[in-house]
Amino acid sequence: MAARPGRQQLPGPRLTRIAILGAGSVGCLIGGCWQVAGLPVSFVGRQRIADDIARHGLTISDYSGWQKHLTDIDYRTGPDALADADIIALTVKSAATAEAARTIAEHGRKGALVISFQNGISNVDVLQRELMGRFLVVRGMVPFNCAYLGEGRFHKGVAGAPLYAEDRAETRVLAERIGGGPAELRLSDNMLGIAWGKLLINLNNAVNALSGRPLLAEISERDYRRVFAAAMREGLVMLGRAGIQPAKVGDVGPRLMPMVIDSPDWLFNRLFIKRWKIDAKARSSMSDDLAQGRTTEVDYINGELVALADRLGIEAPINRKIVELIREAEGGAPPLAPAALRREVLGR
């Protein structure tokens, strides 16, 4: 296949081994699904999860009742698995991207394909800067929620589109090998637009974290949804000013989504929420971070819009306030009830 103009060409991945770097909730679910599909997968992550999987095996499941239990799992806590990896799926938190890139540069095989399955917009730029052309870096996107339930169990708690990655010859081979299933890989030539579309949806992560409730309980309350919708509307204004076109991610496009989110409870809970098939186990990764005392990714979600507003010389009071509230929550502030969060963010 002819090379695309202006795109870096490196020795292509042989697609004989995959390493999941940062194998937490998302990474274990993706890697587990790909192993079920017959791909050879190594997982690289924390000792706590390595110990858990060593005791219980790896169980992956989704909202539909589908479940698989795997016992032959290559889970490591050191970077040696990267040396044999033809594809590195990166699922570390955004704040750890530069460190992960340096680990890849030191231990990875030159020319390996690195797919960033991370929240936010700027991770690919960080990877490309740190890896200095020695690896093939492409943008990916995870459109669904994943929860770690303990005892080696990782659960996809909402209906959602397949994984996305940039359409390249290398990713086409990977997508074909994966086939269908919960971690199916869909390819796109507009990954930056998709990343912005996903970021707008991810604005609910902070709302969910501030609520202290499971995702279904939070999204069922209109006052929480009003905050989410207002953050999204503000983001759309800024993207428009910047000439950025967010792509449609899921059933509803970004321009229509705030109206859907802000609809009355009787309509939203009877119609829209049923289509999204959110189960009681689902929660946002930001909520998990607060529960475990970790720094959240708010700077890479709502904070991306605040930074864009600063570059444009305009205000982003809603998203800026949400960032401030998450900072307070990281410091131990208690969850906010629906009306309390609405008043804090919207002033009414």
TORTI-606838 format. One line per 2 residues: number of its first residue (from 1); their letters; for each residue x negated, y negated, z negated of C-alpha. Coordinates in steps of 0.05 Angstrom, whole numbers, padded with zeros to 5 digits. Each point is the difference from the previous one (the first is absolute). Example, Ala and Ser with C-alpha at 12.3 -4.5 7.8 and 13.67 -1.06 7.14 Angstrom:
<milums>
1> as> -00246/00090/-00156 | -00027/-00069/00013
</milums>
This chain:
<milums>
1> ma> 00000/00000/00000 | -00028/-00068/00018
3> ar> -00022/-00046/-00055 | 00045/-00058/-00016
5> pg> -00031/-00067/00016 | -00032/-00036/-00059
7> rq> 00005/00060/-00047 | -00061/00029/-00033
9> ql> -00016/00071/00023 | -00035/00048/-00047
11> pg> -00011/00075/00002 | 00071/00027/-00007
13> pr> 00022/00041/-00060 | 00001/00075/00010
15> lt> 00062/00006/-00042 | -00027/00059/-00038
17> ri> 00004/-00028/-00070 | 00037/-00056/-00035
19> ai> -00019/-00035/-00066 | 00051/-00039/-00040
21> lg> -00039/-00054/-00037 | 00038/-00027/-00060
23> ag> 00045/00061/-00007 | 00052/-00025/-00049
25> sv> 00075/00002/00011 | 00001/-00020/00074
27> gc> -00065/00036/00018 | 00021/00065/-00032
29> li> 00067/00000/00034 | -00029/-00016/00068
31> gg> -00058/00049/-00007 | 00046/00054/-00027
33> cw> 00048/-00007/00058 | -00057/00002/00050
35> qv> -00028/00062/-00033 | 00069/00033/00005
37> ag> -00003/-00017/00074 | -00064/00040/00006
39> lp> -00053/-00054/-00003 | -00063/00008/-00042
41> vs> 00003/-00053/-00054 | -00046/-00021/-00057
43> fv> 00024/-00047/-00054 | -00044/-00051/-00036
45> gr> 00027/-00034/-00062 | 00002/-00007/-00075
47> qr> -00019/00054/-00050 | 00068/-00004/-00033
49> ia> 00036/00022/00064 | -00054/00051/00016
51> dd> 00011/00033/-00068 | 00076/-00003/00009
53> ia> -00003/00034/00068 | -00051/00051/-00025
55> rh> 00050/00021/-00055 | 00065/-00004/00039
57> gl> -00016/00000/00075 | 00028/-00053/00046
59> ti> 00075/-00007/00009 | 00029/-00048/00052
61> sd> 00073/-00015/00008 | 00049/-00050/00029
63> ys> 00070/-00029/-00011 | 00033/00053/00043
65> gw> -00020/00058/-00045 | -00059/00023/00043
67> qk> -00058/00025/-00042 | -00066/00036/00010
69> hl> -00049/00026/-00052 | -00073/00007/00018
71> td> -00054/00035/-00042 | -00060/-00002/00046
73> id> -00018/-00074/-00008 | -00069/-00029/00012
75> yr> 00004/-00059/-00048 | -00066/-00034/-00018
77> tg> -00019/-00059/-00043 | -00064/-00016/00039
79> pd> -00010/-00026/00071 | -00036/00061/00029
81> al> 00063/00021/00038 | -00008/-00062/00044
83> ad> -00063/00029/00033 | 00041/00054/00034
85> ad> 00061/-00042/00016 | 00018/-00017/00071
87> ii> 00059/-00042/-00025 | 00002/-00039/-00065
89> al> 00070/-00021/-00022 | -00010/-00058/-00048
91> tv> 00053/-00006/-00055 | -00037/-00039/-00054
93> ks> 00031/-00062/-00031 | -00014/-00062/00041
95> aa> -00046/-00031/-00052 | -00046/00061/00008
97> ta> -00006/-00004/00075 | -00070/-00031/00003
99> ea> -00027/00051/-00050 | 00033/00057/00039
101> ar> -00031/-00027/00065 | -00069/00001/-00031
103> ti> 00012/00072/-00023 | 00020/00019/00071
105> ae> -00061/-00036/00029 | -00046/00038/-00047
107> hg> 00031/00070/00003 | 00043/00003/00063
109> rk> -00018/00027/00069 | -00015/-00055/00051
111> ga> 00056/-00006/00050 | 00054/00030/-00045
113> lv> 00070/-00029/00006 | 00021/-00041/-00061
115> is> 00075/-00013/-00007 | 00022/-00052/-00051
117> fq> 00065/00025/-00031 | 00002/-00059/-00049
119> ng> 00046/-00056/-00019 | -00014/-00070/00024
121> is> -00030/-00031/00062 | -00074/-00013/-00011
123> nv> -00027/00070/-00016 | -00019/00015/00072
125> dv> -00040/-00065/00004 | -00037/00020/-00063
127> lq> -00015/00069/00026 | -00025/-00025/00067
129> re> -00045/-00051/-00034 | -00030/00050/-00048
131> lm> -00007/00058/00048 | -00033/-00043/00054
133> gr> 00022/00040/00060 | -00026/00067/-00023
135> fl> 00071/00029/-00008 | 00064/-00006/00040
137> vv> 00049/-00038/-00044 | 00074/-00002/00015
139> rg> 00061/-00027/-00037 | 00052/00047/-00029
141> mv> 00064/-00010/-00039 | 00039/00041/-00051
143> pf> 00074/-00018/00005 | 00025/00041/-00059
145> nc> -00003/00002/-00075 | -00040/00054/-00036
147> ay> 00000/00016/-00074 | -00047/00042/-00042
149> lg> 00043/00043/-00046 | -00056/00035/-00038
151> eg> -00021/00073/00001 | -00026/-00007/00071
153> rf> 00067/-00024/00028 | 00004/-00056/00052
155> hk> 00068/-00021/00024 | 00024/-00041/00060
157> gv> 00060/-00033/-00032 | 00033/-00037/00058
159> ag> 00018/00013/00072 | -00048/-00035/00046
161> ap> -00032/00000/00068 | -00063/00041/00011
163> ly> -00069/-00026/-00014 | -00026/-00049/00051
165> ae> -00070/-00010/00030 | -00030/-00038/00058
167> dr> 00009/00034/00066 | -00068/00027/00021
169> ae> -00023/00062/00035 | -00027/00025/-00067
171> tr> 00065/-00012/-00038 | 00040/00034/00056
173> vl> -00039/00064/-00012 | 00013/-00006/-00075
175> ae> 00075/-00015/00010 | 00007/00061/00045
177> ri> -00034/00045/-00051 | 00044/-00025/-00057
179> gg> 00065/00009/00038 | 00064/-00015/-00038
181> gp> 00015/00001/-00075 | -00003/-00050/-00057
183> ae> -00070/-00026/00020 | 00011/-00003/00075
185> lr> -00043/-00052/00034 | 00032/-00050/00048
187> ls> -00045/-00044/00043 | 00007/-00074/00019
189> dn> -00036/-00054/00039 | 00028/-00052/-00048
191> ml> -00028/00021/-00066 | -00012/-00071/-00025
193> gi> 00073/-00017/00012 | 00020/00064/-00035
195> aw> -00046/-00016/-00058 | 00034/-00068/-00009
197> gk> 00068/00032/00006 | -00019/00051/-00054
199> ll> -00028/-00056/-00044 | 00068/-00035/00001
201> in> 00033/00064/-00024 | -00054/00010/-00052
203> ln> 00020/-00066/-00032 | 00049/00042/-00040
205> na> -00058/00036/-00033 | -00011/-00059/-00047
207> vn> 00074/-00007/-00014 | 00004/00074/-00017
209> al> -00061/-00005/-00045 | 00028/-00061/-00037
211> sg> 00066/00035/-00010 | -00031/00060/-00036
213> rp> 00053/00044/00033 | -00002/00057/00051
215> ll> 00007/-00024/00071 | 00073/00022/00008
217> ae> 00022/-00034/-00064 | -00037/-00064/00018
219> is> 00023/-00006/00072 | 00072/00012/-00021
221> er> 00001/-00066/-00039 | 00015/-00061/00043
223> dy> -00039/-00049/-00042 | -00063/00041/00012
225> rr> 00017/00003/00073 | 00010/-00075/00003
227> vf> -00072/-00010/-00023 | -00024/00051/00052
229> aa> 00040/-00033/00055 | -00024/-00070/-00018
231> am> -00073/00023/00000 | 00012/00031/00069
233> re> 00033/-00062/00028 | -00057/-00043/-00024
235> gl> -00049/00048/00032 | 00037/-00002/00066
237> vm> -00004/-00076/00001 | -00075/00002/-00011
239> lg> -00011/00054/00052 | 00040/-00041/00050
241> ra> -00043/-00061/-00015 | -00062/00042/00011
243> gi> 00026/00030/00065 | 00001/00071/-00028
245> qp> 00054/00048/00023 | 00014/00054/-00052
247> ak> 00023/00065/00031 | 00061/00040/-00017
249> vg> -00015/00054/-00051 | 00058/00046/-00013
251> dv> 00073/-00008/00020 | 00006/-00075/-00011
253> gp> -00043/-00054/00031 | -00036/-00053/-00042
255> rl> 00046/-00057/00020 | 00063/00037/-00022
257> mp> -00029/00034/-00061 | 00008/-00058/-00050
259> mv> 00074/-00004/00016 | 00008/00075/-00011
261> id> -00040/-00003/-00065 | 00041/-00060/-00025
263> sp> 00067/00031/00015 | 00051/00011/-00057
265> dw> -00008/00062/-00043 | 00065/00031/00027
267> lf> -00027/-00002/00071 | -00074/00014/-00013
269> nr> 00011/00058/-00048 | 00054/00033/00041
271> lf> -00031/-00007/00068 | -00073/-00020/00006
273> ik> -00030/00036/-00060 | 00030/00066/00023
275> rw> -00036/-00006/00066 | -00067/-00010/-00035
277> ki> 00009/00063/-00042 | -00038/-00024/-00062
279> da> -00002/00054/-00053 | -00005/-00010/-00076
281> ka> -00075/00018/-00001 | -00021/-00056/00046
283> rs> -00038/-00060/-00027 | -00050/-00050/00029
285> sm> -00075/00009/-00004 | -00003/-00068/-00034
287> sd> 00047/00025/-00054 | -00045/00060/-00010
289> dl> -00061/-00046/-00006 | 00033/-00041/-00055
291> aq> 00022/00063/-00037 | -00072/00026/00001
293> gr> -00033/-00066/-00018 | -00033/-00010/00068
295> tt> -00008/-00064/00039 | 00054/-00003/00054
297> ev> -00006/-00014/00074 | 00042/-00063/-00004
299> dy> -00056/-00042/00030 | 00004/00043/00063
301> in> 00076/-00004/00007 | 00033/-00064/-00027
303> ge> -00069/-00030/-00007 | -00012/00009/00075
305> lv> 00058/-00048/00012 | -00025/-00049/-00052
307> al> -00068/00000/00034 | 00033/-00010/00068
309> ad> 00040/-00059/-00028 | -00064/-00031/-00027
311> rl> -00033/00006/00069 | 00061/-00032/00032
313> gi> 00003/-00056/-00051 | 00071/00017/-00022
315> ea> 00032/00025/-00064 | 00020/00071/-00018
317> pi> 00033/-00010/-00068 | 00038/00065/-00002
319> nr> -00057/00047/00016 | -00048/-00041/-00042
321> ki> 00047/00006/-00060 | 00006/00075/00010
323> ve> -00076/00006/00000 | -00002/-00039/-00065
325> li> 00052/00046/-00032 | -00037/00062/00020
327> re> -00063/-00029/-00031 | 00039/-00010/-00065
329> ae> 00026/00072/00005 | -00071/00025/00009
331> gg> -00015/-00035/-00065 | 00056/00036/-00036
333> ap> 00063/-00043/00013 | 00063/00042/-00005
335> pl> 00046/00017/00060 | 00051/-00052/00021
337> ap> 00075/00013/00005 | 00033/-00016/00067
339> aa> 00027/-00069/-00018 | -00063/-00019/-00038
341> lr> -00045/00016/00060 | 00047/-00038/00046
343> re> -00003/-00062/-00044 | -00076/00005/-00007
345> vl> -00012/00004/00074 | 00058/-00037/00032
347> gr> 00015/-00049/-00057 | 00074/00014/00001
</milums>
